[in-house]
């Protein structure tokens, strides 16, 4: 078995470690966690958790676009929050990318002790291209 094909998105921030933006495994695309990093500067978006959540979702969208996919094909996401008190704000921003008509993806949301580079939110997911 050969290694899965990787996806690199030009409009997403560079990885902060030895990983790809996403990897294909058959008809599934596994999207690595996207922080609220500005792709132009590599710095976290200014403006707190809301700004970082918007940027994380924009980075996720850039990975989807690089793979030729869209939000309607996302089947599972995980949201990592540094503080669960931020859930309502992040949930509202997240909801802007999905609709009941297309069907919401499965999702988990967990609070973690710390995220890379001091991030407040990170979003990863699985996308079905079949």
C-alpha positions, 0 to 999 in steps of 0.5 A: 500500500502506498502513502496517501496523496497529500494536499497543499493549499497555497492560500492556507498558512504553512504547517507549523510542524511536519504534517500536510494540510490534508491527505487523501485515503480513497474518497476521504480527505483528512484535513489537518487542524487549522488554526486562526493563523493569517496565511500572509503573516503566519501570525494569529488573527487579531481580535480574540477567539471570534477572529481566530475562528473566522480565520481557522474556517477560512483556512479550512476552506482554502484546503477544501478548495485546493482539493477541489471540494466544498463545505457540503462534502464535509462529513466530520469535524472536530473543534478544539477550544482552549476555553469552552466558554468560547463555544457559543461564539465559535459555534455561531461562526462555524454554523455560517459554513453549513446548512440544514438543507445540505445536512450538517456534518458530525462534530465533536467539540472539546476543550484542550489545555493548550493549542499550538502557537497560543491559538484559541481554536483549531478545526479539523475534519474529514471530507467525502469526495465520492 
